Amino acid sequence: MGGFHGRDVDSIVEDLYKAAVQMLKTKIREKNKDAVKQKARQVVLRALCGDSNMKEDFEPYLDDGALLDQEVTLDVPQKPPQGKGEMGQEDIQSFMSQLQAGLQKSKPTKMKVSEALKVQEEIEMDKLLDTEMVAAQALKATEEDGIVVLDEIDKICQPSDYTGRKYGVSGEGVQQDLLPLVEGTTVTTKSGVSIKTDHILFIASGAFSAVKPSDMIAELQGRLPLRVELQALIAKQDFYRILTEPKTNLIYQNMELLRTEDVTLEFEDEAIRVMAEMAYQANATVQNIGARRLITVIEKILEEIGFNAPDMSGEKVVITAAMVREQVESMLKTQDLSKFII
């Protein structure tokens, strides 16, 4: 949430709407990709042989790839000019009026069949992505199913007993700006879409190590009625579960990362348990940074392997408990002695 200091918090809702639009477009593309591909083939075949009955004769050659280097001419619609920034409401209205008036021009373009198939697929897909339909469905999804996570909200809170200038007034200003969104208001985006936030779910989260939830302004506290306190990671088993239970856990991510270099990476179960133990000990003796410590441990273990991975193509690397201890034990020796200074 600290990233919105000095920014218009309405952009949170606008970003949510853009994500809904992109999600709907992705669903439409996935649902219609086979039909669009077939239709694009028919258009390219018609461009190759005209309106004659020879299309069926050309199809086997197109399937075999024999025609991919042949040149063909397609009518490609010219897209509106796009600047470096976002199109304003006036620009969009102007372009939409041109479309409605039938002024969108097509330009005959000569290209190879291999490229023409891709271009025509995009043209056919654009026809399915009805702008008004997508906008209406995205608006409904945003207003009725939208979820906004206000992470690190404690960074914009000021301790009630603090008299210095470290926190300033900007944090409270951001809270005041957030209040209408959480209470329920209408946000108008740059593209002219009006979005009601009455039924959007807002979830605020933070460590609250230096401040308390009660240090938020009273109005915002009242709009966040449900409070949940998470338990700290107090056992080695907690770290082991984080490394094994999530589908895309840290171990899986690093295995897939090295797979890009054609290196097969495996972790013994005992090695994973030692990693969890090392992370737990490092948090207890150096600094408690929670589950982030696991990232540090894995990076330390794979530091040399990752550096040499381009020269290890085709090899298999098995991480053992002994390797983990050898690489990570040095981390435990660097203790924070400042807490012993009087």
C-alpha positions as CSV (number, residue, x, y, z in Angstrom):
1,M,0.0,0.0,0.0
2,G,3.0,2.3,0.6
3,G,3.4,2.4,-3.2
4,F,0.4,4.7,-3.5
5,H,1.9,7.6,-1.5
6,G,1.3,10.6,-3.7
7,R,-0.8,8.7,-6.3
8,D,-4.4,8.8,-7.0
9,V,-5.9,5.8,-5.2
10,D,-8.7,5.6,-7.7
11,S,-6.1,3.9,-9.9
12,I,-6.5,0.8,-7.7
13,V,-10.0,0.4,-9.0
14,E,-8.9,1.2,-12.6
15,D,-6.2,-1.5,-12.4
16,L,-8.8,-3.9,-11.1
17,Y,-11.1,-3.2,-14.1
18,K,-8.2,-3.5,-16.6
19,A,-7.4,-6.9,-15.0
20,A,-11.1,-8.0,-15.5
21,V,-11.0,-6.9,-19.1
22,Q,-7.8,-8.9,-19.8
23,M,-9.2,-11.9,-18.0
24,L,-12.4,-11.9,-20.1
25,K,-10.4,-11.5,-23.4
26,T,-8.2,-14.4,-22.4
27,K,-11.3,-16.6,-21.8
28,I,-12.8,-15.6,-25.1
29,R,-9.6,-16.4,-26.9
30,E,-9.2,-19.8,-25.3
31,K,-12.8,-20.7,-26.0
32,N,-12.7,-19.8,-29.7
33,K,-9.2,-20.5,-30.7
34,D,-10.0,-23.6,-32.8
35,A,-12.9,-22.0,-34.6
36,V,-10.8,-18.9,-35.3
37,K,-7.9,-20.9,-36.6
38,Q,-10.2,-22.7,-39.0
39,K,-11.8,-19.5,-40.2
40,A,-8.4,-17.9,-40.8
41,R,-7.4,-20.9,-42.9
42,Q,-10.4,-20.5,-45.1
43,V,-9.7,-16.8,-45.6
44,V,-6.1,-17.5,-46.6
45,L,-7.1,-20.3,-48.9
46,R,-9.6,-18.0,-50.6
47,A,-6.9,-15.4,-51.0
48,L,-4.6,-18.0,-52.6
49,C,-7.0,-19.5,-55.1
50,G,-9.8,-16.9,-55.4
51,D,-13.5,-17.9,-55.4
52,S,-12.8,-21.1,-57.5
53,N,-13.5,-24.6,-56.3
54,M,-9.8,-25.4,-55.9
55,K,-9.7,-24.7,-52.2
56,E,-10.0,-28.3,-51.3
57,D,-7.1,-29.2,-53.6
58,F,-4.9,-26.6,-51.9
59,E,-5.7,-27.7,-48.3
60,P,-3.4,-30.8,-48.2
61,Y,-0.5,-28.6,-49.4
62,L,-1.3,-26.0,-46.7
63,D,-1.4,-28.7,-44.0
64,D,2.0,-30.1,-45.2
65,G,3.6,-26.7,-45.1
66,A,4.3,-26.6,-48.8
67,L,2.6,-23.2,-49.2
68,L,4.0,-21.4,-46.2
69,D,6.6,-19.5,-48.3
70,Q,4.0,-18.5,-51.0
71,E,3.0,-14.8,-51.0
72,V,-0.7,-13.8,-50.5
73,T,-2.5,-10.5,-50.2
74,L,-4.8,-9.8,-47.3
75,D,-7.0,-6.9,-46.4
76,V,-5.6,-5.8,-43.0
77,P,-7.6,-3.3,-40.9
78,Q,-5.6,-0.3,-39.9
79,K,-5.5,0.1,-36.2
80,P,-5.9,3.5,-34.5
81,P,-2.7,5.4,-33.7
82,Q,-1.4,4.8,-30.2
83,G,0.7,7.2,-28.4
84,K,3.2,6.5,-25.6
85,G,0.6,7.2,-22.9
86,E,-3.0,5.9,-22.5
87,M,-5.7,7.1,-24.8
88,G,-7.9,9.7,-23.2
89,Q,-11.7,9.7,-23.1
90,E,-11.9,12.1,-26.1
91,D,-9.5,10.0,-28.2
92,I,-11.5,6.8,-27.5
93,Q,-14.9,8.5,-28.3
94,S,-13.5,9.9,-31.5
95,F,-12.2,6.5,-32.6
96,M,-15.4,4.7,-31.6
97,S,-17.5,7.3,-33.6
98,Q,-15.2,6.5,-36.6
99,L,-15.9,2.8,-36.3
100,Q,-19.6,3.3,-36.0
101,A,-19.5,5.5,-39.1
102,G,-17.7,2.7,-41.0
103,L,-14.6,4.7,-41.4
104,Q,-12.1,2.0,-40.3
105,K,-10.0,1.4,-43.4
106,S,-8.4,-1.8,-44.6
107,K,-5.1,-1.9,-46.4
108,P,-4.2,-4.6,-48.9
109,T,-1.0,-6.1,-47.6
110,K,1.3,-8.7,-49.2
111,M,2.9,-11.3,-47.0
112,K,3.9,-14.9,-46.8
113,V,1.2,-17.5,-46.0
114,S,3.0,-18.4,-42.7
115,E,2.5,-14.8,-41.5
116,A,-0.9,-14.4,-43.1
117,L,-2.3,-17.2,-41.0
118,K,-1.2,-15.5,-37.8
119,V,-2.4,-12.1,-38.9
120,Q,-5.8,-13.4,-40.0
121,E,-6.3,-15.3,-36.8
122,E,-5.8,-12.0,-34.9
123,I,-8.3,-10.2,-37.2
124,E,-10.9,-12.9,-36.7
125,M,-10.3,-12.9,-32.9
126,D,-10.7,-9.1,-32.8
127,K,-14.1,-9.5,-34.4
128,L,-15.2,-11.8,-31.6
129,L,-13.8,-9.4,-28.9
130,D,-16.8,-7.1,-29.1
131,T,-15.6,-4.0,-27.2
132,E,-19.0,-3.1,-25.7
133,M,-19.7,-6.7,-24.6
134,V,-16.3,-7.1,-23.0
135,A,-16.6,-3.7,-21.2
136,A,-20.0,-4.6,-19.8
137,Q,-19.0,-8.0,-18.6
138,A,-15.7,-6.6,-17.1
139,L,-17.7,-3.9,-15.3
140,K,-20.0,-6.4,-13.8
141,A,-17.2,-8.7,-12.7
142,T,-15.3,-5.8,-11.2
143,E,-18.3,-4.5,-9.2
144,E,-19.7,-7.8,-8.1
145,D,-16.6,-10.1,-7.8
146,G,-13.7,-7.7,-7.4
147,I,-11.2,-8.3,-4.6
148,V,-8.6,-5.6,-3.6
149,V,-5.8,-6.5,-1.2
150,L,-4.3,-3.4,0.6
151,D,-1.0,-5.0,1.6
152,E,1.4,-3.4,4.2
153,I,-1.4,-1.0,5.3
154,D,0.5,-0.6,8.6
155,K,3.1,1.5,6.6
156,I,0.5,4.4,6.4
157,C,-0.3,4.3,10.1
158,Q,1.2,6.6,12.7
159,P,1.6,5.5,16.3
160,S,-0.8,7.3,18.6
161,D,2.0,8.2,21.1
162,Y,4.5,9.3,18.4
163,T,5.4,13.0,18.3
164,G,8.2,13.0,15.7
165,R,8.1,13.6,12.0
166,K,9.1,10.2,10.7
167,Y,5.6,9.2,9.7
168,G,4.3,12.7,8.8
169,V,0.8,13.4,7.6
170,S,1.0,11.7,4.2
171,G,0.1,8.3,5.6
172,E,-3.1,9.6,7.2
173,G,-3.9,11.4,3.9
174,V,-3.7,8.1,2.0
175,Q,-6.1,6.6,4.6
176,Q,-8.5,9.4,4.0
177,D,-8.2,8.8,0.3
178,L,-8.9,5.1,0.7
179,L,-11.9,5.7,2.9
180,P,-14.4,6.5,0.1
181,L,-13.3,3.4,-1.9
182,V,-13.9,1.1,1.1
183,E,-17.1,2.8,2.1
184,G,-18.5,2.7,-1.4
185,T,-18.3,5.3,-4.1
186,T,-18.3,5.6,-7.9
187,V,-14.9,5.8,-9.6
188,T,-14.6,7.1,-13.2
189,T,-11.6,5.7,-15.0
190,K,-9.6,7.6,-17.7
191,S,-11.5,5.7,-20.4
192,G,-14.8,7.0,-19.0
193,V,-16.1,3.9,-17.3
194,S,-17.9,4.5,-14.0
195,I,-17.3,1.7,-11.4
196,K,-19.2,1.4,-8.2
197,T,-17.1,0.0,-5.3
198,D,-20.0,-0.8,-2.9
199,H,-19.6,-4.6,-3.3
200,I,-15.9,-4.9,-4.0
201,L,-14.2,-6.9,-1.2
202,F,-11.3,-5.0,0.4
203,I,-8.7,-7.0,2.4
204,A,-6.1,-5.0,4.4
205,S,-3.0,-6.7,5.7
206,G,0.2,-5.7,7.5
207,A,2.8,-6.8,10.1
208,F,1.8,-4.1,12.5
209,S,5.1,-4.5,14.4
210,A,5.7,-0.7,15.0
211,V,2.0,0.3,15.1
212,K,-1.4,-1.2,16.1
213,P,-4.6,-1.6,14.0
214,S,-6.1,0.9,16.4
215,D,-3.7,3.5,15.1
216,M,-5.6,3.7,11.8
217,I,-8.1,6.5,11.5
218,A,-11.3,5.5,13.3
219,E,-13.5,5.7,10.1
220,L,-11.2,3.2,8.3
221,Q,-11.2,0.9,11.2
222,G,-15.0,0.9,11.2
223,R,-15.1,-0.1,7.5
224,L,-12.7,-3.1,8.2
225,P,-14.8,-4.9,10.8
226,L,-13.4,-8.4,10.6
227,R,-10.0,-8.8,12.1
228,V,-7.8,-12.0,11.8
229,E,-4.4,-12.4,13.5
230,L,-2.0,-14.9,12.0
231,Q,0.2,-17.1,14.2
232,A,3.9,-16.7,13.9
233,L,6.1,-19.5,12.4
234,I,7.2,-21.1,15.7
235,A,8.1,-24.7,14.6
236,K,10.4,-26.3,12.1
237,Q,7.5,-28.2,10.7
238,D,5.9,-24.9,9.6
239,F,8.9,-24.2,7.3
240,Y,8.8,-27.8,6.0
241,R,5.2,-27.5,5.1
242,I,5.8,-24.2,3.2
243,L,8.5,-26.0,1.2
244,T,6.3,-29.0,0.3
245,E,2.6,-28.3,0.4
246,P,2.0,-25.4,-2.0
247,K,1.7,-26.5,-5.6
248,T,4.3,-24.0,-6.9
249,N,6.6,-24.0,-3.8
250,L,10.1,-22.6,-3.8
251,I,11.7,-26.0,-4.5
252,Y,9.4,-26.5,-7.6
253,Q,10.2,-23.0,-8.9
254,N,14.0,-23.6,-8.7
255,M,13.6,-27.1,-10.3
256,E,11.8,-25.5,-13.2
257,L,14.2,-22.6,-13.4
258,L,17.2,-25.0,-13.9
259,R,15.2,-27.1,-16.3
260,T,15.5,-24.2,-18.7
261,E,19.2,-24.9,-18.8
262,D,18.5,-28.7,-19.3
263,V,19.7,-29.4,-15.7
264,T,17.6,-31.9,-13.7
265,L,17.4,-30.8,-10.0
266,E,16.2,-33.1,-7.2
267,F,15.9,-32.6,-3.4
268,E,16.0,-35.5,-1.0
269,D,13.3,-35.3,1.7
270,E,15.9,-35.2,4.4
271,A,17.6,-32.3,2.7
272,I,14.3,-30.4,2.7
273,R,13.9,-31.0,6.4
274,V,17.4,-29.7,7.1
275,M,16.6,-26.6,5.0
276,A,13.6,-26.0,7.2
277,E,15.7,-26.5,10.3
278,M,18.4,-24.1,9.1
279,A,15.8,-21.5,8.3
280,Y,14.3,-21.9,11.7
281,Q,17.7,-21.6,13.4
282,A,18.7,-18.6,11.3
283,N,15.5,-16.7,12.3
284,A,16.2,-17.6,16.0
285,T,19.8,-16.5,16.1
286,V,20.3,-13.9,13.4
287,Q,17.0,-12.0,12.6
288,N,13.5,-13.3,12.4
289,I,12.3,-12.5,8.9
290,G,9.7,-15.3,8.8
291,A,9.3,-17.5,5.7
292,R,11.5,-15.1,3.7
293,R,14.4,-16.9,5.3
294,L,13.7,-19.9,3.1
295,I,14.4,-17.9,0.0
296,T,17.8,-17.0,1.4
297,V,18.6,-20.6,2.3
298,I,17.7,-21.9,-1.2
299,E,19.7,-19.2,-2.9
300,K,22.7,-20.0,-0.8
301,I,22.4,-23.7,-1.6
302,L,22.0,-23.2,-5.4
303,E,24.3,-20.2,-5.8
304,E,27.2,-22.2,-7.4
305,I,24.9,-24.6,-9.3
306,G,22.9,-21.7,-10.8
307,F,26.2,-20.0,-11.9
308,N,27.5,-23.1,-13.6
309,A,24.1,-24.3,-15.0
310,P,24.8,-23.3,-18.6
311,D,27.9,-25.6,-18.6
312,M,25.9,-28.5,-16.9
313,S,23.4,-29.2,-19.7
314,G,22.0,-32.8,-19.5
315,E,23.3,-33.4,-15.9
316,K,21.3,-34.4,-12.9
317,V,22.0,-32.7,-9.5
318,V,20.7,-34.2,-6.2
319,I,20.6,-32.0,-3.2
320,T,21.5,-34.0,0.0
321,A,21.3,-33.1,3.6
322,A,25.1,-32.9,3.8
323,M,25.2,-30.4,1.0
324,V,22.6,-28.2,2.7
325,R,24.6,-28.2,6.0
326,E,27.8,-27.4,4.2
327,Q,26.4,-24.4,2.3
328,V,24.1,-22.9,5.0
329,E,26.0,-23.4,8.3
330,S,28.1,-20.2,7.6
331,M,24.8,-18.2,7.8
332,L,24.2,-19.2,11.4
333,K,27.6,-17.9,12.6
334,T,26.8,-14.3,11.7
335,Q,24.8,-13.4,14.7
336,D,23.5,-10.0,15.5
337,L,25.6,-8.9,18.5
338,S,24.0,-5.5,18.7
339,K,21.3,-6.8,21.0
340,F,24.0,-7.6,23.6
341,I,25.4,-4.0,23.7
342,I,24.3,-2.0,26.7
